[in-house]
Amino acid sequence: MGMPMELQTVIVTKGNEQRIQGNTFVLKKDGYRLYPLDVPLEVRRTLQSEASGIAVVKKLEWEDSRTTVTYELVSLYSTN
């Protein structure tokens, strides 16, 4: 029996991210998703929006058909 999983190359938050401390955030998403660790990825609010910054995934957890991503924002683009 297979496990459905998506490989992600962009962090799409949809406004659901939570700041832990400083520039570290946690994002919970439904389903199993695989993000590369320690590689700079674009952060976007929606898939169609422009990138709001660059982040590096530090921790990835799978449990009960949910993915929890802990990432550090390393660069923030100006919205002006």
C-alpha atoms as an extended CHARMM CRD file, in Angstrom:
* protein
*
        80  EXT
         1         1  MET       CA              0.0000000000        0.0000000000        0.0000000000  PROA      1               0.0000000000
         2         2  GLY       CA              1.4310000000        3.3830000000       -0.9630000000  PROA      2               0.0000000000
         3         3  MET       CA              1.5050000000        6.6170000000        0.9680000000  PROA      3               0.0000000000
         4         4  PRO       CA              0.4550000000        9.7940000000       -0.8970000000  PROA      4               0.0000000000
         5         5  MET       CA              3.2040000000       12.3940000000       -0.5960000000  PROA      5               0.0000000000
         6         6  GLU       CA              4.0650000000       15.6770000000       -2.3210000000  PROA      6               0.0000000000
         7         7  LEU       CA              7.5510000000       17.0500000000       -2.9130000000  PROA      7               0.0000000000
         8         8  GLN       CA              7.5610000000       20.8090000000       -2.2510000000  PROA      8               0.0000000000
         9         9  THR       CA             10.0530000000       23.3740000000       -3.5450000000  PROA      9               0.0000000000
        10        10  VAL       CA              8.2240000000       26.4710000000       -2.2640000000  PROA      10              0.0000000000
        11        11  ILE       CA              6.7910000000       27.1720000000        1.2030000000  PROA      11              0.0000000000
        12        12  VAL       CA              3.1890000000       28.3670000000        0.7350000000  PROA      12              0.0000000000
        13        13  THR       CA              1.8490000000       29.7060000000        4.0460000000  PROA      13              0.0000000000
        14        14  LYS       CA             -1.7060000000       30.9200000000        3.2390000000  PROA      14              0.0000000000
        15        15  GLY       CA             -1.2790000000       33.0140000000        6.3980000000  PROA      15              0.0000000000
        16        16  ASN       CA             -1.2150000000       29.9440000000        8.6660000000  PROA      16              0.0000000000
        17        17  GLU       CA              2.3840000000       30.2520000000        9.8700000000  PROA      17              0.0000000000
        18        18  GLN       CA              3.0870000000       30.8480000000       13.5570000000  PROA      18              0.0000000000
        19        19  ARG       CA              6.1870000000       32.6200000000       14.8450000000  PROA      19              0.0000000000
        20        20  ILE       CA              8.0410000000       30.6070000000       17.4950000000  PROA      20              0.0000000000
        21        21  GLN       CA             10.8170000000       33.0920000000       18.2220000000  PROA      21              0.0000000000
        22        22  GLY       CA             12.8590000000       35.5790000000       16.2300000000  PROA      22              0.0000000000
        23        23  ASN       CA             12.8190000000       34.4990000000       12.5880000000  PROA      23              0.0000000000
        24        24  THR       CA             11.7070000000       30.9060000000       13.2650000000  PROA      24              0.0000000000
        25        25  PHE       CA              8.2160000000       29.8450000000       12.2000000000  PROA      25              0.0000000000
        26        26  VAL       CA              6.0520000000       26.7020000000       12.2940000000  PROA      26              0.0000000000
        27        27  LEU       CA              3.5910000000       25.8020000000        9.5530000000  PROA      27              0.0000000000
        28        28  LYS       CA              1.1450000000       22.8750000000        9.7070000000  PROA      28              0.0000000000
        29        29  LYS       CA             -0.2550000000       21.4740000000        6.4650000000  PROA      29              0.0000000000
        30        30  ASP       CA             -2.6680000000       18.6320000000        5.7480000000  PROA      30              0.0000000000
        31        31  GLY       CA             -1.2070000000       15.5850000000        4.0290000000  PROA      31              0.0000000000
        32        32  TYR       CA              2.3590000000       14.3500000000        3.8120000000  PROA      32              0.0000000000
        33        33  ARG       CA              4.7390000000       16.8290000000        2.2010000000  PROA      33              0.0000000000
        34        34  LEU       CA              8.4800000000       16.5750000000        1.7570000000  PROA      34              0.0000000000
        35        35  TYR       CA             10.5950000000       19.7470000000        1.8840000000  PROA      35              0.0000000000
        36        36  PRO       CA             14.3670000000       19.7830000000        1.3650000000  PROA      36              0.0000000000
        37        37  LEU       CA             16.2290000000       20.5310000000        4.6040000000  PROA      37              0.0000000000
        38        38  ASP       CA             18.9020000000       23.2370000000        4.8840000000  PROA      38              0.0000000000
        39        39  VAL       CA             18.2220000000       24.5090000000        1.3460000000  PROA      39              0.0000000000
        40        40  PRO       CA             16.9590000000       28.0640000000        0.6780000000  PROA      40              0.0000000000
        41        41  LEU       CA             13.3130000000       28.0240000000       -0.5060000000  PROA      41              0.0000000000
        42        42  GLU       CA             10.9710000000       30.8230000000       -1.5190000000  PROA      42              0.0000000000
        43        43  VAL       CA              8.1940000000       31.7130000000        0.9290000000  PROA      43              0.0000000000
        44        44  ARG       CA              4.8760000000       32.7720000000       -0.6040000000  PROA      44              0.0000000000
        45        45  ARG       CA              1.4960000000       33.5840000000        0.8960000000  PROA      45              0.0000000000
        46        46  THR       CA             -0.2530000000       31.8180000000       -2.0120000000  PROA      46              0.0000000000
        47        47  LEU       CA              1.1590000000       29.8230000000       -4.8850000000  PROA      47              0.0000000000
        48        48  GLN       CA              0.3020000000       32.6150000000       -7.3450000000  PROA      48              0.0000000000
        49        49  SER       CA              1.6270000000       35.4910000000       -5.2050000000  PROA      49              0.0000000000
        50        50  GLU       CA              5.1250000000       36.8930000000       -5.4140000000  PROA      50              0.0000000000
        51        51  ALA       CA              7.7640000000       35.5610000000       -3.0350000000  PROA      51              0.0000000000
        52        52  SER       CA              7.8480000000       37.3690000000        0.2920000000  PROA      52              0.0000000000
        53        53  GLY       CA             11.2320000000       36.0140000000        1.3280000000  PROA      53              0.0000000000
        54        54  ILE       CA             13.6440000000       33.1080000000        1.5410000000  PROA      54              0.0000000000
        55        55  ALA       CA             13.5940000000       30.4620000000        4.2780000000  PROA      55              0.0000000000
        56        56  VAL       CA             15.5210000000       27.3600000000        5.2580000000  PROA      56              0.0000000000
        57        57  VAL       CA             13.6110000000       24.3420000000        6.5890000000  PROA      57              0.0000000000
        58        58  LYS       CA             15.1610000000       23.1970000000        9.8650000000  PROA      58              0.0000000000
        59        59  LYS       CA             12.7440000000       20.4630000000       10.9530000000  PROA      59              0.0000000000
        60        60  LEU       CA             10.0860000000       18.3560000000        9.2440000000  PROA      60              0.0000000000
        61        61  GLU       CA              7.5730000000       16.1400000000       11.0760000000  PROA      61              0.0000000000
        62        62  TRP       CA              4.9170000000       13.7620000000        9.7380000000  PROA      62              0.0000000000
        63        63  GLU       CA              2.1190000000       12.5950000000       12.0040000000  PROA      63              0.0000000000
        64        64  ASP       CA             -1.5630000000       11.6830000000       11.5640000000  PROA      64              0.0000000000
        65        65  SER       CA             -1.6490000000       12.7020000000        7.8760000000  PROA      65              0.0000000000
        66        66  ARG       CA             -0.2340000000       16.1660000000        8.7150000000  PROA      66              0.0000000000
        67        67  THR       CA              3.1050000000       17.7720000000        8.0140000000  PROA      67              0.0000000000
        68        68  THR       CA              4.6850000000       20.2160000000       10.4490000000  PROA      68              0.0000000000
        69        69  VAL       CA              7.4410000000       22.3870000000        8.9730000000  PROA      69              0.0000000000
        70        70  THR       CA              9.7740000000       24.4520000000       11.1480000000  PROA      70              0.0000000000
        71        71  TYR       CA             11.6730000000       27.0070000000        9.0980000000  PROA      71              0.0000000000
        72        72  GLU       CA             13.9150000000       30.0050000000        9.6010000000  PROA      72              0.0000000000
        73        73  LEU       CA             13.3110000000       33.1190000000        7.5230000000  PROA      73              0.0000000000
        74        74  VAL       CA             16.7580000000       34.1810000000        6.2750000000  PROA      74              0.0000000000
        75        75  SER       CA             15.7040000000       36.9810000000        3.9200000000  PROA      75              0.0000000000
        76        76  LEU       CA             12.5690000000       39.1240000000        3.8060000000  PROA      76              0.0000000000
        77        77  TYR       CA             11.6250000000       40.9960000000        0.6420000000  PROA      77              0.0000000000
        78        78  SER       CA             10.1870000000       44.4900000000        1.0120000000  PROA      78              0.0000000000
        79        79  THR       CA              6.5220000000       44.8480000000        0.1130000000  PROA      79              0.0000000000
        80        80  ASN       CA              7.0810000000       48.4420000000       -1.0860000000  PROA      80              0.0000000000
